[in-house]
Amino acid sequence: MASIGHIVARTPSGEVLSRAQQRAMLVPDCLVEARRIANTVITGWHGRRKRGIGENFWQFRPYSDGESFSRIDWRRSAKDDHTYVRDREWEAAHTIWLWADLSPSMMYKSTLGAVSKESRALVLMLALAEILARSGERIGCPGVMEPVSARNAAERLATAIMHSPLSEGLPDTAMIRGASDLVLIGDFLDPADRVMERLGPLARRGLRGHVVEIADPAEEVFPYAGRTEFTDPETGEKLTAGRAEILREDYQRAYRARRDSLGTSLRHLGWTFIPHRTDRPASEALVTVHMHLSGMPGRAAHGGLA
C-alpha cells in the first residue's frame, strides 16, 4: 500500500541546529501566507469597538449630572432641548499572547492534508499577530518574545521564532501578568487530563484562553489498511499492524473521546476550543479565533470547523 502520510523534514531530535535551520527556512513563506490570509479576512473589521477614551467618534448620548462640560457637544445639543455628550471609541491596548506547538508531532502531513500541521500553526499564529497588531493590540509569545505594540509585530514575531529554541510541550507562562488572552495552537494529542493539568492553573490566574487544535485529516478518519508501519515522531518508536483497518473503529472512538473530553474541560474553564483540520482554509480558524478575542457573538465555543 502506498504511503498515506509522512514526517515533514524528519530530523533526529539531537540535531537541534538542523531543526532550527529548517524552521528558519519555513517561517518566511508562512509569514507571506499569513499576511495574504490576514488581508483577505480583515476587510470590514474594526477591532474592539467600545465606548471609552480614544480619538474616533462612537456615539451621542444624553448628558449626566457631574460630567465635565468639556465633553458636551454643543452643536448637537443645539438641535433640540437636550444636552448631549460625544462618546469616543475605546482604544486601550490589550495584551494577547500567541503560541504555536513546533514539536516533532506537528511536522506530520498526510496526502489528505493541504500542509503540515507545523506550517498551518505558524500561519495562523502570524496571521493573528498581523490582524491584532493592526488593531493596536500588544502581541507577545511566551518564552520567545515580550509583548510589543507595533505594526510590524508579525514580522518581529517571525524573526523571534526563527531564533528561538525548540518548543517542547506547553509554554512557560510565568512571565504572563494580569488579565490577558492566551491563544494556544497545536495538536494536543496528549491525554486530555494531562493537558488540563497545565491549562487549569492558567485559567485560575485569570487568563482567557483560546485553544486551536490542529489536526491532519488522516488523524481523524484513520484511512490505513493492510500491513502498515506507524512511527512515533516524538520517540521514533514503531508499531506494525498486519491489518490496520481492524483498528479503525477503536481508534476513531478513542480519538473522539479525547477531543470531546478536552473540549468539555476547556469550556468548563470558560475557555474556547476550536478544532481545525489542515484540509480546510486557514481563514476559517482565523475568523473564529478573532471573533472570540473580540467578544463577538454568533459562534459556538467549539468553532464548528471540524
C-alpha positions as CSV (number, residue, x, y, z in Angstrom):
1,M,0.0,0.0,0.0
2,A,1.3,3.5,-0.9
3,S,2.3,5.8,2.0
4,I,-0.6,7.9,3.2
5,G,1.4,10.3,5.4
6,H,5.0,11.2,6.2
7,I,7.0,13.3,8.6
8,V,8.0,16.6,7.0
9,A,11.7,17.2,7.1
10,R,12.4,14.4,9.6
11,T,15.4,15.2,11.7
12,P,16.8,13.3,14.7
13,S,15.9,15.1,17.9
14,G,19.5,15.6,18.8
15,E,20.2,17.8,15.8
16,V,18.8,20.9,17.3
17,L,20.7,23.3,15.0
18,S,19.5,21.4,11.9
19,R,15.9,21.6,13.0
20,A,16.3,25.3,13.8
21,Q,17.6,25.9,10.3
22,Q,14.7,24.1,8.7
23,R,12.3,26.1,10.7
24,A,14.1,29.3,9.7
25,M,13.6,28.4,6.1
26,L,9.8,27.7,6.6
27,V,9.0,30.8,8.6
28,P,9.3,33.4,5.7
29,D,6.9,31.5,3.5
30,C,4.5,31.2,6.4
31,L,4.7,34.9,7.0
32,V,3.8,35.7,3.4
33,E,0.9,33.3,3.5
34,A,-0.2,34.7,6.9
35,R,-0.3,38.3,5.5
36,R,-2.3,37.1,2.5
37,I,-4.9,35.4,4.7
38,A,-5.0,38.4,7.1
39,N,-5.6,40.8,4.2
40,T,-8.4,38.6,2.9
41,V,-10.3,38.4,6.2
42,I,-9.6,41.8,7.7
43,T,-11.9,43.7,5.3
44,G,-14.7,45.4,7.3
45,W,-13.2,44.6,10.7
46,H,-12.7,47.4,13.2
47,G,-11.2,45.9,16.2
48,R,-12.8,46.2,19.7
49,R,-15.5,48.8,19.3
50,K,-16.4,50.0,22.8
51,R,-17.1,53.3,24.5
52,G,-14.1,54.8,26.1
53,I,-11.1,57.1,25.6
54,G,-9.9,57.5,22.0
55,E,-10.0,59.8,19.0
56,N,-12.7,58.1,16.9
57,F,-16.3,59.1,17.3
58,W,-18.6,56.4,18.9
59,Q,-22.0,57.9,19.7
60,F,-24.0,60.7,21.1
61,R,-25.8,60.2,24.5
62,P,-27.6,62.4,27.0
63,Y,-25.5,64.5,29.4
64,S,-25.5,63.2,33.0
65,D,-25.1,65.4,36.1
66,G,-21.5,65.6,37.3
67,E,-19.8,65.1,33.9
68,S,-17.3,67.6,32.6
69,F,-18.8,70.4,30.5
70,S,-15.9,69.9,28.1
71,R,-17.5,66.7,26.8
72,I,-20.7,68.3,25.8
73,D,-21.2,68.6,22.0
74,W,-22.9,72.0,21.8
75,R,-23.6,71.7,18.1
76,R,-25.6,68.5,18.5
77,S,-27.3,69.9,21.7
78,A,-28.5,73.0,19.8
79,K,-30.7,70.9,17.6
80,D,-33.3,70.1,20.3
81,D,-34.0,70.7,24.0
82,H,-31.5,68.1,25.3
83,T,-27.8,68.3,26.1
84,Y,-25.6,65.6,24.5
85,V,-22.2,64.2,25.2
86,R,-19.9,62.9,22.4
87,D,-18.5,59.5,23.3
88,R,-15.4,58.2,21.7
89,E,-14.4,54.7,20.8
90,W,-12.4,52.6,23.3
91,E,-8.9,52.1,22.1
92,A,-7.0,50.8,25.1
93,A,-4.4,48.2,24.0
94,H,-4.9,44.7,25.3
95,T,-2.1,42.1,25.7
96,I,-2.6,38.9,23.7
97,W,-0.1,36.0,23.9
98,L,0.3,33.7,20.9
99,W,1.9,30.3,21.0
100,A,2.3,27.5,18.5
101,D,3.5,24.0,19.2
102,L,6.5,23.3,17.0
103,S,7.4,19.8,18.4
104,P,8.1,16.8,16.1
105,S,4.4,15.6,16.1
106,M,3.4,18.9,14.3
107,M,5.6,18.0,11.3
108,Y,3.2,15.4,10.1
109,K,1.4,15.7,6.7
110,S,-0.7,13.1,5.0
111,T,-1.9,13.0,1.4
112,L,-5.3,14.2,2.7
113,G,-3.9,17.4,4.2
114,A,-3.0,20.6,2.3
115,V,0.0,21.4,4.5
116,S,1.8,20.1,7.6
117,K,0.4,20.8,11.0
118,E,3.5,22.8,11.8
119,S,3.1,25.1,8.7
120,R,-0.6,25.7,9.5
121,A,0.1,26.5,13.1
122,L,2.7,29.1,12.1
123,V,0.5,30.7,9.5
124,L,-2.4,31.0,12.0
125,M,-0.2,32.5,14.7
126,L,1.4,35.0,12.3
127,A,-1.9,35.9,10.7
128,L,-3.4,36.6,14.1
129,A,-0.4,38.7,15.0
130,E,-0.8,40.7,11.8
131,I,-4.5,41.4,12.4
132,L,-4.2,42.1,16.1
133,A,-1.3,44.4,15.5
134,R,-3.3,46.5,13.1
135,S,-6.0,46.8,15.8
136,G,-3.3,48.3,18.1
137,E,-3.1,45.3,20.4
138,R,0.1,44.2,22.3
139,I,1.4,40.9,20.9
140,G,3.7,38.5,22.8
141,C,4.9,34.9,22.6
142,P,5.7,33.0,25.9
143,G,9.4,32.3,26.2
144,V,10.0,33.8,22.7
145,M,9.1,37.5,22.6
146,E,7.9,40.1,25.1
147,P,4.7,41.9,24.3
148,V,5.1,44.7,21.7
149,S,2.6,47.2,20.3
150,A,3.8,47.7,16.7
151,R,2.5,47.5,13.2
152,N,5.3,45.0,12.3
153,A,4.6,42.7,15.3
154,A,4.0,39.7,13.0
155,E,7.4,40.2,11.3
156,R,9.1,40.7,14.7
157,L,7.4,37.5,16.0
158,A,8.5,35.6,12.9
159,T,12.1,36.7,13.4
160,A,12.0,35.7,17.1
161,I,10.6,32.2,16.2
162,M,13.5,31.7,13.7
163,H,16.0,32.2,16.6
164,S,14.1,30.6,19.4
165,P,14.9,27.2,20.9
166,L,12.7,24.1,20.0
167,S,9.3,24.2,21.7
168,E,8.5,21.0,23.6
169,G,5.2,20.8,25.3
170,L,3.1,23.7,26.5
171,P,5.0,27.0,27.0
172,D,6.3,28.5,30.2
173,T,3.7,31.2,31.2
174,A,5.4,32.5,34.3
175,M,6.0,35.9,32.6
176,I,2.4,36.5,31.9
177,R,0.9,39.0,34.3
178,G,-2.6,40.4,34.6
179,A,-5.8,39.6,32.7
180,S,-4.6,38.7,29.2
181,D,-5.7,36.5,26.4
182,L,-3.7,33.4,25.5
183,V,-4.0,31.7,22.2
184,L,-2.5,28.2,22.1
185,I,-2.2,26.4,18.7
186,G,-1.1,22.8,18.5
187,D,-2.3,19.2,18.0
188,F,-2.8,18.5,21.8
189,L,-2.6,14.7,21.3
190,D,-1.6,14.1,24.9
191,P,-4.4,12.7,27.1
192,A,-6.9,15.4,28.0
193,D,-6.3,15.1,31.7
194,R,-2.6,15.7,31.2
195,V,-3.3,18.8,29.1
196,M,-5.7,20.2,31.6
197,E,-3.2,19.8,34.4
198,R,-1.2,22.5,32.6
199,L,-4.1,24.7,31.5
200,G,-6.2,24.6,34.6
201,P,-3.9,26.8,36.7
202,L,-3.7,29.4,33.9
203,A,-7.5,29.8,34.0
204,R,-7.4,30.3,37.7
205,R,-4.9,33.1,37.3
206,G,-7.5,35.0,35.3
207,L,-6.2,34.3,31.8
208,R,-8.7,34.0,28.9
209,G,-7.7,31.0,26.8
210,H,-8.4,30.0,23.2
211,V,-7.2,26.6,22.2
212,V,-6.9,25.8,18.5
213,E,-6.5,22.1,17.8
214,I,-4.7,21.4,14.5
215,A,-5.4,18.0,13.1
216,D,-4.4,16.3,9.9
217,P,-7.5,14.6,8.2
218,A,-5.7,11.2,8.4
219,E,-5.6,11.6,12.2
220,E,-9.4,11.7,12.3
221,V,-10.5,9.2,9.7
222,F,-7.7,6.6,10.0
223,P,-7.6,5.7,6.3
224,Y,-4.9,3.0,6.7
225,A,-5.4,-0.6,5.5
226,G,-3.3,-3.7,5.1
227,R,0.1,-4.0,6.6
228,T,1.1,-0.6,7.9
229,E,4.0,0.7,9.9
230,F,3.4,3.6,12.3
231,T,6.2,5.7,13.7
232,D,6.0,8.0,16.8
233,P,7.6,11.3,15.6
234,E,8.4,12.2,19.2
235,T,10.2,9.0,20.3
236,G,10.9,7.2,17.0
237,E,9.1,4.0,18.3
238,K,7.5,1.9,15.6
239,L,4.3,-0.2,15.6
240,T,3.5,-2.6,12.7
241,A,-0.2,-3.6,12.1
242,G,-0.8,-6.6,9.9
243,R,-4.3,-5.4,9.1
244,A,-4.6,-1.7,10.1
245,E,-8.3,-1.5,9.1
246,I,-9.4,-3.6,12.0
247,L,-8.0,-0.9,14.4
248,R,-10.1,1.9,12.7
249,E,-13.2,1.8,14.8
250,D,-11.4,1.6,18.2
251,Y,-9.0,4.3,17.1
252,Q,-11.7,6.7,16.0
253,R,-13.7,6.1,19.2
254,A,-10.6,6.9,21.3
255,Y,-9.7,10.0,19.2
256,R,-13.2,11.4,19.5
257,A,-13.3,10.7,23.3
258,R,-10.0,12.6,23.8
259,R,-11.2,15.6,21.8
260,D,-14.6,15.7,23.5
261,S,-13.1,15.4,26.9
262,L,-10.6,18.2,26.2
263,G,-13.3,20.5,24.7
264,T,-15.7,19.9,27.6
265,S,-13.0,20.6,30.2
266,L,-11.9,23.8,28.5
267,R,-15.4,25.1,28.2
268,H,-15.9,24.5,31.9
269,L,-13.0,26.8,32.5
270,G,-14.6,29.4,30.3
271,W,-12.1,28.9,27.5
272,T,-12.8,28.3,23.9
273,F,-11.9,25.2,21.9
274,I,-11.6,25.4,18.1
275,P,-10.8,22.2,16.2
276,H,-9.3,22.8,12.7
277,R,-8.2,20.4,10.0
278,T,-5.4,21.1,7.6
279,D,-7.6,20.3,4.6
280,R,-9.7,23.4,5.4
281,P,-8.8,27.0,4.7
282,A,-6.7,28.7,7.4
283,S,-9.1,31.7,7.2
284,E,-11.9,29.7,8.9
285,A,-10.0,29.2,12.1
286,L,-8.6,32.7,11.9
287,V,-12.0,34.3,11.7
288,T,-13.3,32.2,14.6
289,V,-10.4,33.0,16.9
290,H,-10.7,36.7,16.1
291,M,-14.4,36.7,16.9
292,H,-13.8,35.1,20.2
293,L,-11.0,37.6,21.0
294,S,-13.3,40.5,20.1
295,G,-16.1,39.1,22.2
296,M,-18.4,38.9,19.1
297,P,-21.4,36.7,19.4
298,G,-22.6,34.2,16.8
299,R,-20.1,31.3,17.1
300,A,-20.2,28.3,19.3
301,A,-17.3,27.6,21.6
302,H,-16.1,24.7,19.5
303,G,-15.9,26.8,16.4
304,G,-17.8,24.4,14.2
305,L,-14.8,23.8,12.0
306,A,-14.2,20.1,12.4
